[in-house]
Amino acid sequence: MSNVSASYTARGTPSWMAQEIICSGRYSFASDIWAVGCVIIEMVTGKVPWEELGLREPMALMMNIATAVQGPKIPIECMSDDLIDLTSKCLSMKPEDRPSASKLLKHPFLTKNLESKQKQNNVTETLQEFSDYEHTLTAEVVQHNIHINVQ
């Protein structure tokens, strides 16, 4: 299937479908960003987006999404402000208002956590270097039969 024909083929699970896919059958990178927002909701709550509606039939859910004026409920009670902002941007009803993937990667929620992870990696590397140094020093002490009395 070519890229052009694929962009006119509506496929997916209704709970993660953007409104424009249901209404026009067209999807784009913005539709994928919508799905990212839906996945965030699922990861935070353990429930699929739109769960609060109690709709079990896919067609009923699709009708609701097609006529919705806002996206699925964002569980703000268990999210940081940065994650709420990121999710809200992903779930903008207008596809043109959703950020690109490269913009998402620059969002404070991700950059702060990436910086924190980098700091954690730096600490881990420092501890590993210290451990390597300690083993080297211990080996030299043993090799040279140096006795150190610690009192």
C-alpha positions in Angstrom: 0.0 0.0 0.0 1.5 3.4 -0.9 1.8 6.2 1.5 -0.9 8.2 -0.3 -3.5 5.4 -0.2 -2.6 4.5 3.4 -3.4 8.1 4.5 -7.0 7.6 3.4 -7.4 4.2 5.1 -9.0 4.4 8.6 -7.5 1.7 10.7 -7.1 1.5 14.4 -8.8 1.1 17.7 -11.6 3.6 18.3 -10.4 4.6 21.8 -7.2 6.0 20.4 -8.6 7.4 17.1 -8.5 11.1 16.5 -11.7 12.8 15.5 -10.4 13.5 12.0 -9.8 9.9 11.3 -13.4 9.0 12.2 -15.0 12.0 10.4 -13.0 11.9 7.2 -11.0 8.7 7.1 -7.8 10.6 6.8 -4.9 10.5 9.2 -1.6 12.3 9.5 1.3 12.7 11.8 -1.1 14.8 14.0 -3.3 11.8 14.3 -0.4 9.9 15.7 0.3 12.7 18.2 -3.4 12.4 19.3 -2.7 8.7 19.9 0.3 9.6 22.1 -2.0 11.6 24.3 -4.4 8.6 24.6 -1.5 6.3 25.5 -0.4 8.7 28.2 -3.9 8.6 29.7 -3.8 4.8 29.5 -0.4 4.6 31.2 -1.5 6.9 34.0 -4.9 5.4 34.7 -4.6 1.8 33.5 -7.8 2.4 31.5 -8.5 3.2 27.9 -9.3 6.8 26.9 -13.0 7.6 27.0 -13.6 4.8 29.6 -15.6 7.3 31.7 -18.3 7.3 29.0 -19.0 3.6 29.6 -19.5 2.9 25.9 -18.8 -0.7 25.1 -19.8 -0.7 21.4 -17.1 0.6 19.0 -19.7 2.3 16.8 -21.2 4.2 19.8 -17.7 5.3 20.9 -16.9 6.4 17.3 -20.1 8.5 17.2 -19.2 10.1 20.5 -15.6 10.9 19.3 -16.9 12.2 16.0 -19.2 14.7 17.7 -17.0 15.5 20.7 -16.1 19.1 21.4 -13.2 18.1 23.6 -10.9 15.1 23.9 -11.0 12.3 26.5 -10.9 13.2 30.2 -7.3 13.9 31.3 -6.7 12.5 34.8 -5.2 15.8 36.2 -5.5 14.5 39.8 -2.6 12.1 39.3 -0.4 14.0 36.8 2.2 16.7 37.1 1.5 20.1 35.6 4.0 19.4 32.9 2.5 16.1 32.0 -1.0 17.6 32.0 0.3 20.3 29.6 1.9 17.7 27.3 -1.2 15.5 27.2 -3.5 18.5 26.6 -1.4 19.6 23.6 -1.5 16.1 22.2 -5.2 16.0 22.5 -6.0 19.3 20.9 -9.2 18.8 18.9 -7.7 20.7 15.9 -4.9 18.6 14.2 -3.1 21.8 13.2 -2.8 22.8 16.9 -1.1 19.6 17.9 2.7 19.7 18.2 5.0 17.8 15.9 7.0 14.9 17.3 10.1 17.0 17.3 8.3 19.7 19.3 7.1 17.1 21.8 10.6 16.0 22.4 11.4 19.6 23.5 8.5 19.7 25.9 9.5 20.4 29.5 8.0 17.2 30.8 10.4 15.2 28.6 13.5 17.5 28.8 13.4 17.7 32.6 13.1 13.9 32.8 15.8 13.4 30.2 18.1 15.9 32.1 17.3 14.0 35.3 18.1 10.7 33.6 21.4 12.1 32.3 22.3 13.3 35.8 21.5 9.8 37.1 23.7 8.3 34.4 26.5 10.7 35.4 26.2 9.6 39.0 26.2 6.0 38.0 29.3 6.5 35.8 31.0 8.3 38.6 30.2 5.5 41.1 31.5 3.0 38.5 34.7 4.9 38.0 35.1 5.1 41.8 34.5 1.3 42.1 37.0 0.6 39.4 39.5 2.9 41.1 38.8 1.1 44.5 39.4 -2.3 42.9 42.7 -1.0 41.3 43.9 0.4 44.6 43.0 -2.8 46.4 44.9 -4.9 43.8 48.0 -2.6 44.2 47.8 -2.9 48.0 47.7 -6.7 47.8 50.3 -6.9 45.0 52.8 -4.8 47.0 51.9 -6.4 50.3 51.1 -3.1 51.9 49.5 -3.3 55.3 47.2 -0.5 56.3 45.9 -0.5 59.9 42.6 1.3 60.3 41.7 2.2 63.8 
